[in-house]
Each structure stands twice: as structure tokens, then as C-alpha cells.
Amino acid sequence: MKIHLYIILCALLLLLGAVLPFSWSPASAVGCYGSTCTGLNPNTMGCDVDATTAGGYTYSGGNRVENRQSNACDAEWERTRNWSGGYRYAAGSIRYGPDFAYHQSVSSPGMIADRQQVYTPMKGPDSSTLTLACGKLSTSGVIPVPVTDNCVGPY
């Protein structure tokens, strides 16, 4: 009797293990890696989950510029945060390549509220290429890209 009960319990545990969903870590949920991330949105690809700020600086007028990186995706991007206390147009660029001539950029089509942000598409890795994260706020209209001032880096 005890052996039959033991077999039934083991079978139930195996069945439950096959039916219950797996626990996924953030790293397993990313949608791209390395160079396949270039030009993609860090939030929709899941790269924002483990993102860290490699460097950042708050410029006058409440413009917070940050270089964001994801180890799970092996990619980076720029984030411009509006800490001005009011509504502002925002733009940012992650610049790279010779003389930082290449870029992934974003410019808000309208004003964003205080404590809101814009972020660029990602740039995949290249160990020989440093990056600059550049961002800007404005009250006078849409900001052209690439942004070439208010930069942090190179990283």
C-alpha cells in the first residue's frame, strides 16, 4: 500500500511539473542580442529590464542625459529626461563611429511633461567604437537630430 501511494505521489509531482509554467528570468525574455539590437526599441525588446546607467549628467535647465546599457542585450542607448519642472521638447542621440558621425536618435514631436523621457533606438556592440550620449530640451519647438551638444562620455 505504501509503495502504491509513493508511486501516485511521484506521478502527481511529475504531472504538476509539466503543467506549471516555467519561471523566466529577465535575461531570457530579451528579444535581441548584440548587433541585432541596433535600431530597435530597448523597451519592446526587453533590454530595459536589466539596464544600468553607465554615465549621466544633469545640464542647466533640467536636462538629464544618460548613457543606458543592457548586459542581457549587449547594447546601449541614450535617454533624455525632462527634469525642468515644466513641459519641454526633448531629443537625444547615441553617437558612435569615426568622429561620432553615426547615430541612433529620437526627437519628440510634441512637448513632454516634467519627469518624462525620450530614449533612442539601441546601438549594438563594437569593442573598437566609443559612444557619446547627447540630449537636449527646448521650449521653442522640435529639436533636429542628431544632437551634438550636452553629451556624456565617451563610453
N, C-alpha and C positions, 0 to 999 in steps of 0.2 A: 504494500500500500504506500509506504513512504517513497519508494522508488518511482512509482507512477506519479505521485504528487510532485516530486522533484522534476521529472521529465515534463510535466504540464507547465510548471512554473518557468522552466528554462525556455520552453517553446513560446510562452506568452512574452517573456522578456525579449526574445529574438524578434517576435512579431511587432512589438512596440518599437523596437529599434529601427525596423524597416519602415514603419508608418510615420513616426515623428520626424519633423523636418530637421535638417542639419542646422547647426549654429554657424553662421558665416561671419568671418572677421571682415573689417573694413577693407583690408588689402585684397581679399578675394572678390570684392564687389566692384573693383575698378573696371572701366570699360576700355582702357588703352594703356600702353606702356611705351616709354621712351619716345622715339621719333614718330610713332603712330599717334601720339597725343598732339603734335604740332597742329595748331589751328583749331583745336577743339575746346569746348567749354569745360572748365575744370569742375563745375558743379554737376553737370549732367553726366560726366564721365566718372564721378565718384572720387575724383582726386582731391577734392576739398576736405574729405573726411579726416585725412591724416596730415593736412597741410600745416606747415610752420612758416613763420616769417623769418627769412634769412637776414633781412635788414629793413629798416623803415625810418622815416623821418617826418616830423610834422613841420611844414613850412608855414610862414606867416599867412594869416587869413584862414587857418584851419584846414589846410590841405595835407592830408596824411597819405604818404606814398610808401608802398610796401612791396618788397620782392617776396612772393609766396612760392613755396616749393613743396612737392609731394614725393616722399620716398617710394610709396606704393606705385606711383605712376612714373617716377623718374622724369619729372617735368617741372617747369616753373612758369609763373605768370606774374603780372603786375596788378596790384589793387590800389585804387584811389578812393579814399574815404573822405566824405564831407563832414568835417568837424567844425564848420564855420558858425553854426548857430542859426543858419538860415538856408534858403533854397539856393542852389548853385548848379550851373552846368559843370560836368565833370568829364575828364578824358584821361587816358593812360596808355602807355606803351611799354612793352618789354622789348628792349633794343639789343641787337647782337650782330655778330659778324664783323668784317673789317670796318673800322671807324664807326661801329654800331649802326651801320647803314640799313640793316634788315630789321623788321619789327613785326610784332603782333600787337594790334592797337584796338582801342574802343573809344567812342565818344558818345555821350548821352545825347539823344535827340531833343530832350527837354530837361528842365531843372530837376534835380533830385533833392530830397529833403535832408535836413541835418541828420547825421548819423547813418546815412545811406551810403552806398558804394557802387562803383563800377569796377569791373575786372576784365582783363584782356583774355583772348584765347591763349592757350598754352604754347610753349616752345619746348620741344624735346631736347634731350641732352646732346652735348658736343663738348667733350672734355677740353678741347682747344679753344673754345669760344666763351668769352666772358659776356655777362649781360648787365645792362643798366635798366632799372625800373624807374620810369619817369611818369609824373602825373600832374594834373593841373585842374584848378577850379576857376570859374568865371561867372560873373553876373551879366555879362554883355552878349552872350549868345553861344551857339555851338562852337566847340573848340576843334580846330583842324588837327589831324594826326599825320605823321607821328608826333608825339610830344617830345620835345628836345630839351626842356628845362625841368627844374625841380626833380633831379634824378638822385637815386641812391645806388651805390655800387661803385665799381663793378664787382660782380659775384661770379 
